[in-house]
Structures are given as C-alpha cells and as structure tokens.
Amino acid sequence: MELATDGLTLDQLTIFVTVVEQGSFSAAARHLRRAQSAITYGIQNLERQTGTELFDRAAYRPTLTDAGRVLLPRAQRIVGSVFDFRRQARSLLAGVEARLTLVVDVTAPDVIVTAGLKAFNAEFPMVELVLLTRALESCFSALHEGTADLGLVVAPAALPQMDALEFSTFGMLALIVVAAPDHPLANAGRLLEEDDLRDYTQLMLSSSGPQASGDHLGYGINRWRIHDLHMRHRLLLAGVGWGGMPSHMVADDLQQGRLVKLELERKAADVFGFTAPLASAHLRTKTLGPAGRWLFERLIEEGRKHSTQ
C-alpha cells in the first residue's frame, strides 16, 4: 500500500483506537454516534496515510494486523495526550489551579496524607502538586510566607503565625516520651523526675535555622537538635538518648520491646507527654481555588476517619 504524505488527522486516530477498544466497526460507530460507513471511511483513510493495513477483515470481527499492533500504542498515546490537554484547558477555564503546594508536619500520621492525596490525584489528575515536609513552626512559616498554599499541621502551642491562618481541627496527636530498653532511664524502676531527664542526652526534633525551634520542650543539659524525624527515631532505637515521639510512630516499637515508654512524674509529664491538635490550615488572606479547597476538606475528612480507628 502506498504511503500518503499528508492528511493524517486526530479523528482518524480516535476512530482507530475506538474500534480496537469497542471490538468492531459497528460498536465503534455506536460509541462515537456516527454512521458505520464513516468509521470504515476513517480507517481506510488512516491506512492510506500509514501505507499499511491496520485490520485483518477476513474474520467476523476485525483483528489487528502486525502493523496495527505496533502502531496502536502510539495512537493511544496521541489520543490520550489530546484528551488530557482538553481536560486541563477546561479545568483552567473553571478556575482550577494548575499547581498546589502542600506542607505537612513530619509528625502527622502518614495514612491521612497518603489517603488524602490518592483521592486528590483521582479527582484532579492534571493539577501539579508540590509536597513539603517541615517540623514544628516551620509549617506555619511556610503558610505565612506563601511558600505553601495549605497545610496539614500540628499546633502544640500558640505561635504568632497562627493568628493569620484559618484552621479546621480534626483530631489530636499524642506525644509520648521513649527510650531504648537498655537506656538507664528505662530501668529506673520508678516515676522519673525532672532531674532524672536533665542528666541524659535529649534528642529533640528541630526545624532548620540558626535559632532551633522547639526549645520550649528542651530539658536535657545536652540537647541534640535533629531535623530529620526518622533519624531521631533511629537514634532513639540505638539508645543514644531519650525524647518525645508521636505515639502512632512508635506503637510497633513499644509492642515489640524495641522502645520503652518512660513513666514520668506529673510535672515532667505535663511538659513532654502532651497531645496537640491536628488541623488543615491555610492563610486567611489566601483564597483557595477549587482544587485547594477540595484538598483542604479531604484532609479533614481523612483525618476524622483515621482518628477514630
């Protein structure tokens, strides 16, 4: 078959892909709401443009030739790309953001984030998402400075940046004080007092910067400020020091005996063994678009769902 030099159209490729997906020329015609003769004509034109037969018509139903099988994935990619282009153009016309930045506190439960973002990707597949993870008040700074559009935050204490934010609280995060089973504090055999904690290295979660955040929780004479929550977790497991950890992150360690919950006397427990609100938040002066508002509400929904489990 002679190869034509021009005239290849998106419509021809769409017909080709639809015939394969629907299984026959007549089914494709019904799906595209066209006459079957138009479908046949479209395939014939495409075959002239490619210079090869795409379907073997000897059987009751048309089957792909070797050439048809090779060319099909490329046709599907082109048709899919144009579909995505049109869908994103419609979304932009409707005011849907092209890009969103979400900041997540490193101590927040992963299940809330993953469930929320999985649903978001299904609902807004063309919106680009930037995911930031921050510790402590760095989350609030990212929202306040406009680095992030919205956030999943933990608020253990009042911070100046919080006044400018809209919050919707959906649960509580529990912080417990732990150490490795061979750490001296784990074997005291009594309630631990402030002086007991002070004498051993405290592993603190800290945001970056010259003024490390979280100093209101600093108690040990020797304080290690660690920016990576997972590294601090590993150091706790290694017995390097003691520190507070979100209860959901160390539940398995406590059950398996890799970490021990330190029992504190009341004054020390009020400082280190606390609960803090989990919330979805954004700057009050920032109006979220359809995608941002949807994600804001979905994080709340997932938070409430998993907080009750």
FENUR-V295689 format. One record per residue. N is the residue number from 1. RES is the residue in three letters. NEAR is the number of other ideal C-beta (glycine too) atoms within 12 Angstrom. D_CENTER is the distance of its C-alpha to the mean C-alpha in whole Angstrom. Layout:
n = [N/N]
res = [RES/RES]
near = [NEAR/NEAR]
d_center = [D_CENTER/D_CENTER]
This chain:
n = [1/2/3/4/5/6/7/8/9/10/11/12/13/14/15/16/17/18/19/20/21/22/23/24/25/26/27/28/29/30/31/32/33/34/35/36/37/38/39/40/41/42/43/44/45/46/47/48/49/50/51/52/53/54/55/56/57/58/59/60/61/62/63/64/65/66/67/68/69/70/71/72/73/74/75/76/77/78/79/80/81/82/83/84/85/86/87/88/89/90/91/92/93/94/95/96/97/98/99/100/101/102/103/104/105/106/107/108/109/110/111/112/113/114/115/116/117/118/119/120/121/122/123/124/125/126/127/128/129/130/131/132/133/134/135/136/137/138/139/140/141/142/143/144/145/146/147/148/149/150/151/152/153/154/155/156/157/158/159/160/161/162/163/164/165/166/167/168/169/170/171/172/173/174/175/176/177/178/179/180/181/182/183/184/185/186/187/188/189/190/191/192/193/194/195/196/197/198/199/200/201/202/203/204/205/206/207/208/209/210/211/212/213/214/215/216/217/218/219/220/221/222/223/224/225/226/227/228/229/230/231/232/233/234/235/236/237/238/239/240/241/242/243/244/245/246/247/248/249/250/251/252/253/254/255/256/257/258/259/260/261/262/263/264/265/266/267/268/269/270/271/272/273/274/275/276/277/278/279/280/281/282/283/284/285/286/287/288/289/290/291/292/293/294/295/296/297/298/299/300/301/302/303/304/305/306/307/308/309]
res = [MET/GLU/LEU/ALA/THR/ASP/GLY/LEU/THR/LEU/ASP/GLN/LEU/THR/ILE/PHE/VAL/THR/VAL/VAL/GLU/GLN/GLY/SER/PHE/SER/ALA/ALA/ALA/ARG/HIS/LEU/ARG/ARG/ALA/GLN/SER/ALA/ILE/THR/TYR/GLY/ILE/GLN/ASN/LEU/GLU/ARG/GLN/THR/GLY/THR/GLU/LEU/PHE/ASP/ARG/ALA/ALA/TYR/ARG/PRO/THR/LEU/THR/ASP/ALA/GLY/ARG/VAL/LEU/LEU/PRO/ARG/ALA/GLN/ARG/ILE/VAL/GLY/SER/VAL/PHE/ASP/PHE/ARG/ARG/GLN/ALA/ARG/SER/LEU/LEU/ALA/GLY/VAL/GLU/ALA/ARG/LEU/THR/LEU/VAL/VAL/ASP/VAL/THR/ALA/PRO/ASP/VAL/ILE/VAL/THR/ALA/GLY/LEU/LYS/ALA/PHE/ASN/ALA/GLU/PHE/PRO/MET/VAL/GLU/LEU/VAL/LEU/LEU/THR/ARG/ALA/LEU/GLU/SER/CYS/PHE/SER/ALA/LEU/HIS/GLU/GLY/THR/ALA/ASP/LEU/GLY/LEU/VAL/VAL/ALA/PRO/ALA/ALA/LEU/PRO/GLN/MET/ASP/ALA/LEU/GLU/PHE/SER/THR/PHE/GLY/MET/LEU/ALA/LEU/ILE/VAL/VAL/ALA/ALA/PRO/ASP/HIS/PRO/LEU/ALA/ASN/ALA/GLY/ARG/LEU/LEU/GLU/GLU/ASP/ASP/LEU/ARG/ASP/TYR/THR/GLN/LEU/MET/LEU/SER/SER/SER/GLY/PRO/GLN/ALA/SER/GLY/ASP/HIS/LEU/GLY/TYR/GLY/ILE/ASN/ARG/TRP/ARG/ILE/HIS/ASP/LEU/HIS/MET/ARG/HIS/ARG/LEU/LEU/LEU/ALA/GLY/VAL/GLY/TRP/GLY/GLY/MET/PRO/SER/HIS/MET/VAL/ALA/ASP/ASP/LEU/GLN/GLN/GLY/ARG/LEU/VAL/LYS/LEU/GLU/LEU/GLU/ARG/LYS/ALA/ALA/ASP/VAL/PHE/GLY/PHE/THR/ALA/PRO/LEU/ALA/SER/ALA/HIS/LEU/ARG/THR/LYS/THR/LEU/GLY/PRO/ALA/GLY/ARG/TRP/LEU/PHE/GLU/ARG/LEU/ILE/GLU/GLU/GLY/ARG/LYS/HIS/SER/THR/GLN]
near = [15/10/15/18/10/9/17/23/21/21/25/31/32/29/35/42/34/32/40/31/20/22/20/24/32/22/20/30/24/18/21/23/11/22/15/23/13/24/33/25/20/34/38/25/23/37/32/23/26/30/16/23/23/37/34/18/20/10/12/11/18/28/20/27/23/14/22/28/20/14/29/27/17/20/35/21/15/23/26/20/17/20/20/16/16/16/19/23/15/15/25/20/12/17/16/28/30/23/21/34/32/41/41/39/41/36/40/43/32/24/22/37/33/20/25/37/29/20/22/34/21/14/21/31/20/27/31/20/29/20/28/27/30/37/38/41/36/35/42/37/30/35/42/28/22/17/21/38/34/46/49/50/50/45/34/34/20/15/27/12/26/27/17/20/34/25/31/26/25/31/33/25/33/27/34/31/43/40/42/32/22/17/33/21/38/28/17/22/12/13/19/35/21/22/17/30/39/20/20/31/30/40/40/36/42/32/30/21/17/8/14/23/29/37/20/18/31/25/33/31/16/18/25/26/31/30/24/21/34/21/21/35/29/23/29/43/31/19/25/24/37/42/46/44/41/36/26/26/31/34/18/15/25/25/12/12/16/25/35/31/32/39/25/31/21/14/17/28/23/16/26/37/30/25/23/27/27/39/36/44/44/38/30/17/13/26/16/29/24/24/35/34/27/28/42/38/24/33/46/30/23/32/35/23/19/25/25/11/13]
d_center = [51/51/48/48/47/45/44/40/38/35/37/38/35/34/37/36/33/34/37/35/32/35/38/41/42/43/40/38/41/40/36/37/39/42/45/45/48/45/43/45/46/43/43/46/45/42/44/47/44/43/46/46/45/42/43/46/48/50/49/48/45/44/42/40/42/41/41/39/36/36/35/33/30/31/31/28/26/28/28/24/24/26/25/21/23/25/22/20/24/24/21/22/25/24/22/18/17/16/14/12/11/8/10/9/12/12/14/12/12/9/10/9/5/5/8/7/4/7/9/8/9/12/13/13/13/15/13/11/8/9/7/10/11/14/17/19/20/19/16/18/20/17/17/21/21/19/17/14/14/13/11/11/14/17/20/23/26/27/26/27/24/23/26/25/21/21/20/19/19/18/19/20/19/22/23/26/28/28/30/31/34/37/36/39/37/36/40/41/42/42/40/39/40/39/42/40/37/38/40/37/34/31/28/26/22/23/21/23/26/29/29/27/25/26/29/30/29/31/34/35/38/36/32/30/27/24/21/18/18/18/21/23/22/24/27/27/27/30/32/32/31/30/27/25/22/19/21/18/18/22/23/23/25/27/28/29/31/29/29/31/30/33/35/36/39/38/38/35/33/33/32/29/28/27/24/22/20/16/16/14/16/17/20/23/24/21/21/18/18/18/14/13/15/14/10/13/14/12/10/14/15/12/13/17/17/16/18/21/20]
